[in-house]
Amino acid sequence: MLTLHARSRLSADGKEFPMREDLKQWDARKTALVICDMWDKHWCAGATKRVGEMAPRMNALVVAARKKGALIIHCPSDTLDFYKDTPQRKLAQDAPKSETKIALQRWVKLDPAREGPLPIDDSDGGCDCQPQCAQGRAWKCQIEVIGIEKDDAITDSGEAFHLMQQRGIENVIVMGVHTNMCVLGRPFSIRQMVMQGKNVVVVRDMTDSLYNPRKTPFVNHFSGTDLVIDHIEKYWCPSILSSDLLGGNEFRFKDDARPRIAIIMAEDEYKTERTLPEFARANLDRDFKTHFIFGDAKDKYNLPGLSALDTADAALISVRRRVFPKVQMDKLKSFVAAGKPIVGIRTASHAFSLRPADKMPDGCTDWPDFDRDVLGGSYHNHHGADARDTFVWAVPGAEKHPVMAGVSTGEIAVSASLYKTEPLAAGTTLLMLGRFKDNLPHEPIAWTFQRKDGGKTFYTSLGHADEFKQSFFTTLLRNGIYWAAGVPVPESVKEK
């Protein structure tokens, strides 16, 4: 069996796209691994370099899938003459024609009725070199680093589907280039396979886009690929990581210098598993590589995927009254002890503490001092729950702090009850206060904290789902993340 952590934003109504991660168990013998257009050379020099860089990892993934029993289908389009006398080519050619749900197409174009426009402008061909490379056919075969074995198949057409039908294959794993073009449109790739009724996933760290950052939306090249993956997860199929089969960390291009932020979500009150991914896509993708870690939907006291902390530069925590196995909690504590930046919102103040009446699950451990030692607060319940009577504002002088750039300094009504967070620890800088009705004392709402371990923390007790609709809050949270990670907020982002 193949155990896959499939991240998806597919929506039944096509309007809301809540991110989720589901565990899939696929029979390898009913699964095909499709390698899309990993050519020996591309007309774009940058594309050629990136293909060469990820090919060894991709070959390791091919070897692992083949060993488990998956069918490997190599699809280097427009190079089949190179393979015309091979048994792998004949294997695909000899597959009998099968019935299709719709007619097989040489290229499945973007359908505005089914999917929105691509999030990147690739109208110039997508070459990110300066000057741009001359376009034309430069390839003759698949890159040799990816091995082709005797039981594999080679094709670049609907033969792939016929072969799958002959073999009783229900599941398709797609990887290769380019995400915004061939990985979506080729006859053996995502759109076609989904439309034919196959279960499809794309390997999101085993692909690349043809995108020029000098075109809309003017983001980092690798952020452009992330945006296309996001589009695929919304409209076509889930994505997985190569580490699902290989273990270890996901693949990362050498030139991808974006700081990595792990966003940890394990709470069942404020829907941050939906609001935080949406926030990240709108506010962080320009400058950060985001990795989402979801609490286990079947076991609230389990937090899979924490290996992402091994390569993360910062972490955002939205957890509420959860305790975890000691090995997981130790990984969190080690990350903090290393002086890594931490951002906490709302229930992070009581993230790893159970209520007194709750029983500690076997094998789990808590972290009752997380609020005091890591966030710099002292949460002890909250004022009344009537959100209509909660107001927040910036403290005098706070407007000079980089976290407050573009944040309204006047009094603002918010949607969540007011937390009791006094007193703050030494080393905190108070940025915002709040009140419930006309009660005193006013409570700290947002602050920064210079921790004893040398790390920086930004925390806000805001984070209700409705507050993600308020620009002051999203600006505050965005700035807090940039500040904690030591990344200057670009002027164009400040003005957003």
C-alpha positions in Angstrom: 0.0 0.0 0.0 1.0 3.6 -0.6 0.3 5.9 2.3 -0.2 9.4 1.0 -1.0 12.7 2.9 -3.2 14.3 0.3 -3.7 18.1 0.6 -6.7 19.4 -1.1 -8.9 22.5 -1.4 -11.6 20.9 -3.7 -15.0 22.3 -3.0 -18.4 20.9 -3.8 -20.0 24.3 -4.4 -16.9 25.8 -6.1 -17.1 28.9 -3.9 -15.2 28.1 -0.6 -12.0 26.2 -0.6 -11.1 25.1 2.9 -7.7 23.4 2.9 -7.5 19.9 4.4 -5.2 17.0 4.5 -6.6 13.4 4.1 -4.7 10.2 4.6 -5.1 8.0 1.5 -4.2 4.3 1.3 -3.6 3.3 -2.4 -2.9 -0.2 -3.6 0.4 0.3 -5.5 -0.6 -2.4 -8.0 -3.6 -0.2 -9.0 -1.5 2.9 -9.2 0.4 4.5 -12.1 3.2 7.0 -11.6 3.3 9.4 -14.6 6.4 11.4 -15.4 5.5 14.4 -17.5 8.0 16.0 -19.9 11.2 15.7 -17.9 13.3 16.3 -21.0 17.0 16.3 -21.4 17.0 19.9 -22.4 14.5 22.8 -22.5 14.6 25.9 -24.6 14.6 27.9 -21.3 18.0 27.5 -19.6 16.5 28.1 -16.2 13.9 25.3 -16.8 16.7 23.0 -17.9 18.7 23.7 -14.8 15.7 23.0 -12.5 14.8 19.8 -14.2 18.3 18.6 -13.8 18.3 19.5 -10.1 15.1 17.6 -9.2 15.7 14.6 -11.5 17.8 12.6 -8.9 15.1 13.0 -6.3 12.4 12.1 -8.9 14.4 9.0 -9.9 14.5 7.9 -6.2 10.7 8.3 -6.1 10.3 6.3 -9.3 12.5 3.5 -7.8 10.4 3.4 -4.6 7.1 3.3 -6.4 8.3 0.7 -8.8 9.5 -1.5 -6.0 6.1 -1.3 -4.3 4.5 -2.5 -7.5 3.3 0.7 -9.2 3.3 1.0 -13.0 5.8 3.7 -14.2 4.8 5.6 -17.3 7.4 7.8 -18.8 5.9 10.6 -20.9 8.6 12.7 -22.6 6.3 14.4 -25.2 7.5 14.8 -28.8 10.5 12.4 -28.3 8.9 9.0 -29.1 11.1 8.4 -32.2 14.0 8.1 -29.7 12.3 5.1 -28.1 10.5 3.6 -31.1 12.1 0.2 -31.0 12.1 -0.3 -27.2 9.9 -2.8 -25.3 8.6 0.1 -23.1 7.3 1.9 -26.1 5.7 -1.2 -27.5 4.0 -1.9 -24.2 2.1 1.3 -24.4 1.3 0.9 -28.1 0.0 -2.6 -27.6 -2.6 -1.6 -25.0 -6.1 -2.3 -26.5 -8.4 0.6 -27.0 -10.8 1.0 -24.1 -14.0 2.8 -23.5 -13.7 6.4 -22.3 -15.9 8.7 -20.3 -15.2 11.5 -22.8 -13.2 11.5 -26.0 -9.5 11.5 -25.4 -7.9 14.8 -26.3 -4.4 15.7 -27.4 -4.5 18.7 -25.1 -7.1 19.6 -22.5 -7.4 23.4 -22.3 -8.4 25.5 -19.4 -12.2 25.5 -19.1 -13.5 28.7 -17.5 -16.7 27.0 -16.6 -14.8 24.5 -14.3 -11.8 26.4 -13.1 -10.8 30.0 -12.6 -8.0 31.6 -14.6 -4.4 30.5 -13.7 -3.0 32.6 -10.9 0.2 33.5 -12.9 0.7 35.2 -16.3 2.7 32.9 -18.5 1.8 34.6 -21.8 5.5 35.4 -22.5 6.3 31.6 -22.4 7.4 31.8 -18.7 11.2 32.0 -19.1 12.6 33.7 -16.1 16.1 34.2 -17.6 17.4 37.6 -18.4 17.4 38.1 -21.3 14.7 35.5 -22.1 15.8 32.5 -24.1 14.7 31.9 -27.7 11.7 29.6 -27.8 11.8 26.3 -29.9 12.1 22.5 -29.5 15.3 21.7 -27.8 14.6 18.2 -26.4 15.3 14.7 -27.9 14.6 12.4 -25.0 13.8 12.1 -21.3 16.7 13.2 -18.9 18.9 10.1 -18.4 19.0 10.5 -14.6 15.5 9.0 -14.5 15.9 5.3 -15.1 13.7 3.4 -17.5 13.3 -0.3 -16.6 11.9 -3.2 -18.6 8.4 -3.2 -17.1 7.9 0.5 -17.5 5.9 2.2 -20.4 6.7 5.1 -22.7 4.1 7.2 -24.4 3.0 10.8 -24.9 -0.7 10.2 -25.8 -4.0 8.7 -24.7 -2.2 5.3 -24.9 -1.5 6.0 -21.2 -5.2 5.8 -20.3 -5.7 2.6 -22.4 -2.7 1.0 -20.6 -4.1 1.9 -17.3 -7.5 0.4 -18.2 -5.8 -2.8 -19.3 -4.0 -3.1 -16.0 -6.9 -2.2 -13.8 -5.3 1.0 -12.6 -7.5 3.4 -10.7 -5.0 5.8 -9.2 -2.6 8.2 -10.9 0.4 10.1 -9.4 1.6 12.9 -11.6 4.9 14.6 -11.4 7.2 16.5 -13.8 7.0 19.8 -15.7 5.6 22.3 -16.2 2.8 22.7 -13.6 1.0 25.5 -15.3 1.2 23.9 -18.8 1.9 20.2 -19.6 1.2 18.8 -16.1 -2.3 20.1 -16.4 -3.0 19.8 -20.2 -1.3 16.8 -21.7 -3.4 13.8 -22.6 -1.8 11.6 -19.9 -1.9 14.3 -17.2 -4.1 15.9 -14.6 -7.2 17.3 -16.4 -7.5 14.3 -18.8 -7.1 11.7 -16.0 -9.5 13.4 -13.7 -12.1 13.8 -16.5 -11.7 10.0 -17.2 -12.6 9.3 -13.6 -9.2 8.4 -12.2 -8.1 9.2 -8.6 -5.3 11.7 -9.2 -2.7 13.4 -7.1 0.2 15.7 -8.1 3.6 15.6 -6.3 3.9 19.2 -5.4 7.6 19.2 -4.7 8.4 17.3 -7.8 7.4 19.9 -10.3 8.2 23.4 -11.5 6.4 26.2 -13.3 7.3 28.1 -16.4 6.8 31.5 -14.9 8.6 34.8 -15.2 8.5 36.8 -11.9 8.4 40.0 -14.0 4.9 39.1 -15.0 1.6 39.2 -12.9 1.4 38.5 -9.9 5.1 39.6 -9.7 6.1 37.0 -7.1 9.1 34.8 -6.6 9.4 32.1 -9.3 8.9 29.4 -6.7 5.9 31.2 -5.2 4.5 31.1 -8.7 4.6 27.4 -8.7 3.0 27.3 -5.3 0.1 29.4 -6.6 -0.4 26.9 -9.5 -0.4 24.0 -7.0 -3.0 25.9 -5.0 -5.1 26.3 -8.2 -4.8 22.5 -8.9 -5.8 21.7 -5.3 -8.9 23.9 -5.7 -10.2 22.7 -9.0 -8.6 19.4 -10.0 -6.9 17.1 -7.5 -5.0 16.9 -4.2 -1.3 17.2 -3.9 1.3 15.0 -2.0 5.0 15.3 -1.2 7.8 13.0 -2.4 8.5 12.4 1.3 5.3 10.3 1.4 7.2 7.6 -0.4 10.8 8.5 0.4 10.6 9.8 4.0 12.7 12.7 5.1 12.0 16.3 4.1 10.4 17.6 0.9 12.6 18.6 -2.1 13.7 22.2 -2.3 15.4 23.9 -5.2 18.8 25.5 -4.3 17.7 28.9 -5.6 14.6 28.8 -3.5 15.9 31.1 -0.7 12.5 32.0 0.7 12.3 31.6 4.5 10.0 28.6 5.5 7.2 29.0 7.9 5.4 26.1 9.4 1.8 26.9 10.2 0.4 24.5 12.9 -3.3 24.2 13.2 -5.0 22.0 15.8 -8.1 23.6 17.3 -11.8 23.1 16.8 -13.3 26.4 17.6 -12.1 29.1 15.2 -11.7 27.3 11.9 -8.1 28.3 11.4 -7.5 25.3 9.3 -9.5 27.3 6.7 -8.7 30.9 7.6 -4.9 30.5 8.0 -4.2 28.8 4.6 -6.3 31.5 2.9 -4.5 34.2 4.8 -1.1 32.7 3.9 -1.9 32.5 0.2 -3.0 36.2 0.2 -0.3 37.6 2.4 2.8 35.4 2.6 3.3 33.7 -0.7 5.3 36.6 -2.1 8.2 36.1 0.3 7.7 32.8 2.3 7.4 29.1 1.6 4.5 27.9 3.7 4.1 24.4 5.1 0.7 23.5 6.7 0.6 21.1 9.6 -2.9 19.9 10.5 -4.0 18.1 13.7 -5.0 14.6 13.2 -8.8 14.6 12.4 -9.2 11.1 14.0 -7.0 11.6 17.1 -6.9 15.2 18.5 -3.9 14.3 20.6 -1.7 13.6 17.6 0.1 16.1 15.4 1.6 14.4 12.3 3.8 16.2 9.9 6.1 17.9 12.5 9.1 16.8 10.5 8.5 20.1 8.6 10.0 21.8 11.6 13.4 20.3 10.6 13.7 22.8 7.8 11.4 25.6 9.0 12.7 29.0 9.8 9.7 30.1 11.8 6.4 28.7 13.1 2.9 30.1 13.5 0.8 28.3 16.1 -2.9 28.0 16.3 -3.5 25.2 18.8 -6.1 24.9 21.5 -5.9 22.7 24.6 -4.0 19.8 23.0 -1.3 17.6 24.4 0.8 15.4 22.2 3.1 12.4 22.4 6.4 13.2 24.1 8.4 12.8 20.8 6.2 15.4 19.1 6.3 17.8 22.0 10.1 17.5 22.2 10.3 18.5 18.6 8.3 21.6 19.3 10.4 22.4 22.3 13.6 21.9 20.4 12.5 24.2 17.7 11.7 27.0 20.3 14.9 26.3 22.2 16.9 26.9 19.0 15.7 30.5 19.1 13.5 30.2 16.1 10.8 32.9 15.5 7.3 32.0 16.9 4.0 33.6 16.0 0.9 32.8 18.1 -2.7 33.7 17.6 -5.8 33.4 19.8 -5.8 30.0 21.5 -2.0 29.6 21.3 -2.0 31.1 24.8 -3.4 27.8 26.0 -2.2 25.6 23.2 -0.6 22.8 25.2 -2.5 22.8 28.4 -5.6 20.6 29.3 -8.3 21.8 31.6 -7.9 20.6 35.2 -10.8 18.1 34.8 -9.3 16.6 31.6 -7.3 13.3 31.8 -3.9 13.2 30.3 -3.9 10.7 27.4 -1.4 7.8 27.7 2.0 8.7 26.3 1.3 12.4 26.0 2.8 15.3 27.8 1.8 19.0 28.2 3.6 22.3 28.1 1.9 24.5 30.7 4.6 27.2 30.6 4.4 27.8 26.9 2.3 30.9 27.3 4.6 32.5 29.8 8.0 31.4 28.4 7.4 31.4 24.7 4.5 34.0 24.1 5.2 36.2 27.1 1.6 36.2 28.3 -0.4 34.9 31.2 -3.8 33.7 29.9 -6.3 33.1 32.6 -9.8 32.8 31.0 -11.7 35.6 29.3 -14.2 38.3 29.8 -17.8 38.0 28.6 -18.6 36.2 25.4 -20.6 39.0 23.8 -18.4 40.0 20.9 -20.4 43.2 20.2 -18.9 44.7 23.3 -15.2 44.0 22.6 -13.0 46.8 21.3 -9.3 47.1 20.5 -6.9 49.9 19.8 -3.2 50.7 19.4 -1.3 52.0 22.5 0.2 55.5 22.2 3.5 55.3 20.3 2.9 51.9 19.0 2.4 53.2 15.5 6.2 53.6 15.2 6.7 49.8 15.6 7.2 47.9 12.2 4.4 45.4 13.2 1.9 48.3 13.3 2.7 49.7 9.8 -0.6 50.3 8.1 -2.7 49.2 11.1 -5.4 51.5 12.2 -4.7 53.1 15.6 -8.3 54.0 16.4 -10.8 51.9 18.4 -12.1 48.9 16.5 -14.9 46.5 17.3 -13.9 42.8 17.0 -15.7 39.5 16.9 -14.1 37.5 19.7 -14.3 37.6 23.4 -11.6 39.4 25.3 -8.9 37.3 26.8 -7.4 38.0 30.3 -3.7 38.2 29.6 -2.2 40.4 32.3 0.5 40.5 33.4 3.0 40.3 30.5 6.5 39.0 31.0 9.6 41.1 31.0 10.9 41.5 27.5 7.5 42.2 25.9 6.6 45.3 23.9 2.8 46.1 24.1 1.2 47.1 20.8 -2.5 46.9 21.3 -5.0 47.0 24.1 -8.7 45.9 24.4 -11.7 46.3 26.6 -14.9 44.5 27.2 -17.8 47.0 27.5 -16.4 49.7 29.7 -14.6 47.3 32.1 -11.2 47.9 33.6 -8.4 46.9 33.4 -7.8 47.0 29.7 -6.3 43.8 28.5 -3.2 43.4 26.3 -4.2 42.3 22.8 -1.0 42.2 20.8 2.7 42.3 21.7 6.2 41.3 20.7 8.4 39.3 23.0 12.2 38.9 23.1 12.6 35.4 24.6 15.3 34.2 27.0 16.4 31.7 24.4 17.2 34.6 22.0 14.2 34.1 19.8 11.5 36.6 18.9 7.8 36.1 19.3 4.7 38.0 18.1 1.4 37.1 19.7 -2.1 38.4 19.4 -5.2 37.2 21.2 -7.2 37.9 18.1 -7.9 35.3 15.5 -11.7 34.7 15.3 -12.8 33.7 11.7 -14.6 37.0 11.3 -11.5 39.0 12.2 -9.7 37.5 9.2 -12.2 39.6 7.2 -10.9 42.8 8.9 -8.0 44.4 7.1 -6.5 45.8 10.3 -6.1 42.2 11.7 -4.7 40.6 8.5 -2.2 43.5 8.3 -1.3 43.1 11.9 -0.7 39.4 11.6 1.2 39.7 8.3 3.5 42.3 9.8 4.0 40.3 12.9 5.1 37.3 10.9 7.5 39.4 8.8 8.9 41.0 11.9 9.4 37.8 13.8 11.1 36.2 10.8 13.4 39.2 10.3 12.0 39.9 6.8 11.3 43.5 5.9 7.7 44.1 4.8 8.0 45.4 1.2 6.5 48.7 0.5 4.2 47.2 -2.2 2.9 44.8 0.4 2.4 47.5 3.0 0.2 49.3 0.6 -1.9 46.2 -0.2 
